[in-house]
């Protein structure tokens, strides 16, 4: 049975899809786990990455894109600090998610996340959508981070992009995943700017679960 890959955006999805190709059950785009059509008995996995690295990559993507529909090019006048306030801290996500489709995920964002000052970064919220079949139950918890720590996700396996080769080898050894000889690292973002990561160490509190469980 082919494994199902939950395509968490900006976590090396193109590299996984292009490398594994016909070895995977693939969704059409970045479909959250609740809406995924997963064959019975198919193992599932998701890729994640170190959150600050994710935010830098996402910011670069949104300010350099020439996509006429998303019009991210107009975002180039926004600094990384603007992005942190609007996107990381979930104060104005519509500004950075274009076009705003008002789909299931975005409706929950407006209802439970945006402007709530929950001290959880948007990366962790996306992790919830791509790793749990019932994200609304997670988002309605009185302490979301404690819930994440005490309740395993519905996704079977989590692979760190920075340790893609080694993490995937463990799946091959222990879970009968299809063998991959060489990963094709595609769509790697060019660094448009550099920051002193120490200046943003305070952001770790916003993605506490990810840092503590996968990058501690």
C-alpha positions in Angstrom: 0.0 0.0 0.0 1.4 3.4 -1.0 1.9 5.9 1.8 -0.2 9.1 1.8 1.8 12.4 2.0 0.1 15.4 3.7 1.5 18.4 1.9 2.2 21.0 4.5 3.3 24.0 2.3 6.9 25.3 2.3 8.3 22.2 4.0 10.0 20.6 1.1 6.8 19.2 -0.6 8.1 19.5 -4.1 11.3 17.6 -3.2 9.2 14.8 -1.7 6.7 14.7 -4.6 9.3 14.8 -7.3 11.5 12.2 -5.7 8.9 9.7 -4.7 6.4 10.4 -7.6 4.5 7.1 -8.2 5.5 5.7 -4.8 3.0 8.0 -3.1 -0.7 8.6 -2.8 -0.9 12.3 -3.6 -3.5 14.9 -3.0 -4.2 17.7 -5.5 -2.3 20.5 -3.8 -2.1 21.4 -0.1 -5.1 19.6 1.2 -5.6 19.6 5.0 -5.9 16.2 6.6 -9.6 16.6 7.4 -10.4 16.9 3.6 -7.9 14.3 2.4 -9.0 11.2 0.6 -6.7 8.5 2.2 -7.0 4.9 1.1 -7.8 2.5 3.9 -4.7 1.1 5.6 -2.4 3.6 3.9 0.3 4.9 6.2 0.5 8.7 6.4 3.3 11.2 6.8 4.0 14.9 6.8 7.1 17.0 6.6 7.8 19.9 8.9 10.8 22.3 9.3 12.4 24.4 12.0 9.8 27.2 12.5 12.0 30.3 12.2 13.5 28.9 9.0 9.9 28.3 7.8 8.9 31.9 8.5 11.9 33.3 6.7 11.2 31.1 3.7 7.5 32.0 3.6 8.4 35.7 3.9 10.8 35.5 1.0 8.3 33.7 -1.1 5.5 36.2 -0.5 7.6 39.3 -1.1 9.3 38.0 -4.3 6.5 36.3 -6.0 5.3 37.8 -9.4 2.0 35.8 -9.3 -0.5 38.2 -10.8 -3.4 36.5 -9.0 -1.9 36.4 -5.5 -0.2 39.8 -6.2 2.5 39.0 -3.5 4.7 41.5 -5.3 2.9 44.3 -3.5 4.1 42.8 -0.2 7.8 43.8 -0.8 7.3 47.1 1.1 6.6 45.1 4.2 9.5 44.2 6.5 10.1 40.9 8.2 8.9 42.6 11.4 5.6 43.4 9.7 5.4 39.8 8.6 6.1 38.6 12.2 3.3 40.8 13.6 0.8 40.0 10.9 1.5 36.4 10.1 3.5 34.7 12.8 1.4 36.2 15.6 -1.8 35.8 13.6 -3.0 39.4 13.7 -3.7 39.9 10.0 -3.5 36.7 8.0 -5.7 37.9 5.2 -3.0 40.4 4.3 -0.6 37.6 3.5 -2.9 34.8 2.3 -4.0 35.9 -1.1 -6.5 35.3 -2.5 -8.5 34.7 0.7 -10.9 31.9 -0.3 -12.8 31.7 2.9 -12.5 27.9 2.8 -12.8 25.6 5.9 -9.3 26.2 7.1 -9.6 30.0 6.8 -13.0 30.1 8.4 -11.5 28.3 11.5 -8.6 30.7 11.4 -10.9 33.7 11.7 -13.1 32.1 14.3 -10.4 30.6 16.6 -7.0 32.1 15.8 -6.7 35.5 14.3 -6.5 38.3 16.9 -6.8 36.0 19.8 -3.2 36.5 21.1 -2.8 32.8 21.9 1.0 33.0 21.9 1.1 30.2 19.3 2.8 30.8 15.9 1.0 30.3 12.6 3.4 27.4 11.8 1.9 25.4 14.7 -1.6 26.1 13.5 -0.7 24.9 10.1 0.8 21.8 11.7 -2.6 21.2 13.3 -4.4 21.4 10.0 -2.1 19.0 8.2 -1.7 16.5 11.0 -5.1 16.3 12.8 -8.3 15.1 11.2 -10.4 17.3 13.5 -8.6 20.6 13.8 -11.6 22.4 15.3 -11.4 20.1 18.4 -7.8 21.0 18.8 -8.4 24.8 18.4 -11.2 24.8 21.0 -9.0 23.4 23.7 -8.4 25.7 26.7 -4.7 25.1 26.4 -3.8 24.1 22.8 -0.1 23.5 23.4 -0.8 21.1 26.3 -3.4 19.3 24.2 -0.8 18.8 21.4 1.8 17.5 23.9 -0.6 15.0 25.4 -2.5 13.9 22.2 -0.7 12.3 19.3 -1.6 13.6 15.8 -3.7 11.6 13.4 -0.8 11.6 11.0 1.3 8.4 11.4 4.8 9.9 10.9 6.5 13.3 11.0 9.7 13.9 9.1 11.9 17.0 9.6 13.0 18.6 6.4 16.5 19.3 7.8 16.9 15.6 8.6 14.9 14.3 5.6 17.3 11.5 4.6 17.8 10.0 8.1 14.2 10.5 9.2 12.9 8.8 6.1 15.4 5.9 6.4 13.8 5.1 9.7 10.4 4.8 8.1 11.9 2.4 5.5 13.5 0.3 8.2 10.7 0.2 10.7 7.5 0.8 8.8 7.9 -0.8 5.3 7.9 2.5 3.4 9.2 2.5 -0.2 12.9 2.9 -0.6 14.3 6.3 -1.8 17.9 6.3 -3.1 18.5 10.0 -3.6 16.3 13.0 -2.7 15.8 15.7 -5.4 16.0 19.0 -3.5 13.9 21.3 -5.6 12.5 24.8 -5.2 15.0 25.9 -2.6 14.4 29.5 -1.8 17.2 32.0 -2.5 17.9 34.1 0.6 16.8 37.6 -0.1 17.8 38.9 3.3 19.6 37.8 6.4 18.5 38.2 10.0 20.2 37.7 13.3 18.2 34.7 14.6 19.0 35.7 18.1 16.9 38.8 17.6 13.9 36.5 17.0 14.5 33.9 19.7 11.3 35.1 21.4 9.4 33.5 18.6 10.1 30.1 20.0 7.3 30.6 22.5 4.9 30.8 19.6 5.9 27.4 18.3 6.7 25.8 21.6 5.4 22.3 20.8 7.3 22.0 17.5 10.5 23.2 19.1 10.3 21.0 22.2 9.2 17.8 20.5 11.2 17.9 17.3 14.0 20.5 17.5 15.0 20.6 21.2 
